[in-house]
Amino acid sequence: MLSLLDLLGTIGGSILGLPGILGVALGMTTRNWIVAPILGGAIGVLSPLILGGHHSAEVPVTTLDYSVSTIVGILAGLVGCAIRHKGAKV
């Protein structure tokens, strides 16, 4: 059973981790509203694969980790694109 604290920890870890930071950075590289969430979602899918599935730790990556990471990546990409649109004068 997943508790609320586990869920909040997973969401906070994704926001402060690779999907959130790199999602915003990749979203800021483009001005296209469709490409930004695709790039953020790709980072959200790849980050649990790269950072979460170590054989030495024997810790399984759950579907909740994948889904939260993907949603955070998509939203971070959109936020990065919005920052680019609002801040760019060129």
One Martini backbone bead per residue (centre of mass of N, CA, C, O) as a GRO file, in nm:
protein
   90
    1MET     BB    1   0.095   0.037   0.023
    2LEU     BB    2   0.046   0.371  -0.053
    3SER     BB    3   0.145   0.657   0.070
    4LEU     BB    4   0.145   0.996   0.085
    5LEU     BB    5   0.450   1.029   0.143
    6ASP     BB    6   0.551   0.866  -0.100
    7LEU     BB    7   0.420   1.040  -0.317
    8LEU     BB    8   0.552   1.312  -0.237
    9GLY     BB    9   0.844   1.209  -0.266
   10THR     BB   10   0.827   1.139  -0.568
   11ILE     BB   11   0.749   1.419  -0.671
   12GLY     BB   12   0.983   1.582  -0.543
   13GLY     BB   13   1.213   1.415  -0.674
   14SER     BB   14   1.131   1.484  -0.970
   15ILE     BB   15   1.149   1.791  -0.957
   16LEU     BB   16   1.457   1.795  -0.833
   17GLY     BB   17   1.541   1.626  -1.057
   18LEU     BB   18   1.587   1.533  -1.377
   19PRO     BB   19   1.299   1.595  -1.495
   20GLY     BB   20   1.282   1.893  -1.400
   21ILE     BB   21   1.550   2.026  -1.487
   22LEU     BB   22   1.578   1.908  -1.782
   23GLY     BB   23   1.295   1.986  -1.876
   24VAL     BB   24   1.336   2.291  -1.862
   25ALA     BB   25   1.586   2.308  -2.041
   26LEU     BB   26   1.453   2.176  -2.296
   27GLY     BB   27   1.214   2.378  -2.310
   28MET     BB   28   1.411   2.633  -2.356
   29THR     BB   29   1.518   2.541  -2.651
   30THR     BB   30   1.217   2.588  -2.729
   31ARG     BB   31   0.909   2.730  -2.897
   32ASN     BB   32   0.760   2.465  -2.907
   33TRP     BB   33   0.469   2.323  -2.765
   34ILE     BB   34   0.525   2.016  -2.861
   35VAL     BB   35   0.832   1.957  -2.814
   36ALA     BB   36   0.867   2.010  -2.509
   37PRO     BB   37   0.697   1.766  -2.388
   38ILE     BB   38   0.852   1.547  -2.540
   39LEU     BB   39   1.126   1.597  -2.408
   40GLY     BB   40   1.029   1.574  -2.113
   41GLY     BB   41   0.910   1.285  -2.141
   42ALA     BB   42   1.173   1.145  -2.221
   43ILE     BB   43   1.317   1.209  -1.957
   44GLY     BB   44   1.101   1.075  -1.774
   45VAL     BB   45   1.156   0.785  -1.889
   46LEU     BB   46   1.480   0.767  -1.864
   47SER     BB   47   1.549   0.821  -1.559
   48PRO     BB   48   1.463   0.545  -1.429
   49LEU     BB   49   1.651   0.377  -1.606
   50ILE     BB   50   1.923   0.513  -1.527
   51LEU     BB   51   1.879   0.566  -1.195
   52GLY     BB   52   1.687   0.312  -1.083
   53GLY     BB   53   1.819   0.035  -1.231
   54HIS     BB   54   2.003  -0.122  -1.017
   55HIS     BB   55   2.156  -0.424  -0.945
   56SER     BB   56   2.284  -0.368  -0.659
   57ALA     BB   57   2.008  -0.270  -0.514
   58GLU     BB   58   1.734  -0.422  -0.581
   59VAL     BB   59   1.534  -0.192  -0.700
   60PRO     BB   60   1.232  -0.139  -0.805
   61VAL     BB   61   1.054   0.000  -1.073
   62THR     BB   62   0.771   0.158  -1.079
   63THR     BB   63   0.492   0.288  -1.229
   64LEU     BB   64   0.486   0.542  -1.055
   65ASP     BB   65   0.763   0.649  -1.134
   66TYR     BB   66   0.708   0.674  -1.435
   67SER     BB   67   0.454   0.857  -1.425
   68VAL     BB   68   0.566   1.091  -1.256
   69SER     BB   69   0.813   1.151  -1.434
   70THR     BB   70   0.656   1.210  -1.695
   71ILE     BB   71   0.472   1.439  -1.591
   72VAL     BB   72   0.700   1.623  -1.493
   73GLY     BB   73   0.844   1.647  -1.768
   74ILE     BB   74   0.612   1.775  -1.923
   75LEU     BB   75   0.569   2.022  -1.737
   76ALA     BB   76   0.862   2.126  -1.753
   77GLY     BB   77   0.861   2.176  -2.057
   78LEU     BB   78   0.631   2.386  -2.051
   79VAL     BB   79   0.770   2.584  -1.860
   80GLY     BB   80   1.019   2.636  -2.037
   81CYS     BB   81   0.857   2.746  -2.280
   82ALA     BB   82   0.724   2.980  -2.123
   83ILE     BB   83   0.986   3.119  -2.051
   84ARG     BB   84   1.077   3.167  -2.341
   85HIS     BB   85   0.831   3.333  -2.434
   86LYS     BB   86   0.841   3.558  -2.209
   87GLY     BB   87   1.168   3.628  -2.221
   88ALA     BB   88   1.181   3.653  -2.521
   89LYS     BB   89   1.284   3.910  -2.771
   90VAL     BB   90   1.377   3.737  -3.046
   0.00000   0.00000   0.00000
